[in-house]
């Protein structure tokens, strides 16, 4: 997996491979591991490799998973960095890098949709959209928007009686 992408762009591959293809972990376990990886310092993909390698094969698995993630990318980065230094003024290189950036953004959007689909269909999206529009379009102060929307969000998230 380390040869297929860098950083956060690896997370969709991890999910597809570990949850759907190999069925080594469940969707819930993947999300729990991702939450832990995000809380730890460092890159999420690296943290996921360490956690999953340790879970599946112990400390040796964590080491091998980390090397397997980092080594291909490090080699590719050295080769591409050298090539970029030689051809950085070529407009085709800029176009190619723009394409790579767009592809990475698309991959992250796809992962966000797959993992967060239930959240996208809730009132929280309405609150998020309202805040984004208020700040970006109407140029309202962040503090003012938070003061207006925070009480509403807290009220909507309040515990409800089960009786």
N, C-alpha and C positions, 0 to 999 in steps of 0.2 A: 504494500500500500504506500510505502514511502516514496516509491518511484512515480506514483500517479498524481501527486499534488503536494501542496505546501499548506501548513497551518490549518486554519478552520475549514478549508475546502476539502480536507480529508474526512470530516465528520459524516457527510452523506455516504461516502464509501464504507466507512466503519459500520454504519447502521445497516446498509444494504448487505454487506458481507457477513457481519456477525449475527444479525437478527434474521434476515430473510433467506440468505443463501445457505450458510452453514448451520444456522439455528443453534448457535452455541449459547446465546442468551436471549431472554425475552425482551420485548419492547420496553416493559417496565424497568427491567434491570439495566437496559441501555440508557434510559433516561435518568435513572438514579446514578449510574456511573458518570454520565455527562455532568450532572449537577455537582458531583464530588470533584470532577476534573476542573470545572469552572471555579470552584472555591479555592483550589490549590494555586499557589503561585506558579507561573510558567505558562507555557502554551497548552491549550486544551487538548490538542491532538497528541502531544507528547505525554501529557498526564493520562489520557485515555489509554495510550499504549502501555504505559507502566502498570496501570490498574488492571487492564485486561490480561496482560502477560502474566502478572502476579496471580490473578484469579485462576487462570487456566493452567499455568505450569510453575507457579511459585517464583522465587527471586530470579532464578535463571531465565524463566519465561519473560519476566519484566525486563531483564537486561537485553535479551535477544530481541524482544519487541521494540525496545527503544533504539537499539542499533539499527534494526531493520527499517525503522521509520526515519532516522536521521541521516544515515550514511548515503542512501541514494540521492536524497535532496541536497546534501552537502556537495557531493560530486557534481550533480547537475548545476548547482549554483556556481561552483568554480568554473566549470566549462562555459556556462552562459555569461558569467561576468567577464571572462576573458574575451568572448565573442562580442559582447556589448561594447567593451572598451575599444575594440577595433572598428566597429560599425555604428557607433552611437549617433552619428550625424546623418545616417541614411533615413529618409522619410518612411521607407518600408518597415524599418525596425520600430519606429514610433507607432505605425499602424498595427503591427503585430502585437506590440505590448498593449495597445488599446483593446485589441480583440481578446487578449488573455484576461485583462481586467474585467471586461464585460462578461466573459464566461465565468469567472470566479464569482461575480455578483449574482449571476443567474443560478449558479450552484447553491450559493448561500440562501437565495430566495426559495429555491426548491426544498432545501432542508428545513427552513423555517416553516414552510407550508406543511410539510409532512409531519414535523414534530409538534407544531402548534395549531394544527387545524381546528381542534375543539375550541381553542382560545380565540380564533379569528371569528368565530360565530357567536360572540357574546357581547354583552353591554360594554365590556372593557375596551373593545375596539372603537366603540362610539366615543368613549371618554378620550382615548388616545387620538382619534381623528379630530375631536373638538380642540384638544390641546395643541395639536400640530397646526391646525388652521388658525387658531387664535394667535399663536406665536409667529408662525411663518407668514401668513397672509395679512393678518390685521396688525402685526408688529406689536402685540401686547406684551407687557412685561411678564417674564417667567414667574416671578413672585405673585403677581396678580392672578395669573392663570391657575397656579397651584392653590392659592387661597380660595379661588372660586370652585375648582373641581375636586380638591381633596375632600371636603366635607361630603360631597355627593358620592365619591368613591367609597369613603368609609361607611356611609349609610347603606350603600348597595352591598357591601361586604359584611355587614353586621351579622352576628349569629342570629338565626331564626329559631323560634321554639318548634319542637317537633310534635307538640300536641295539637 
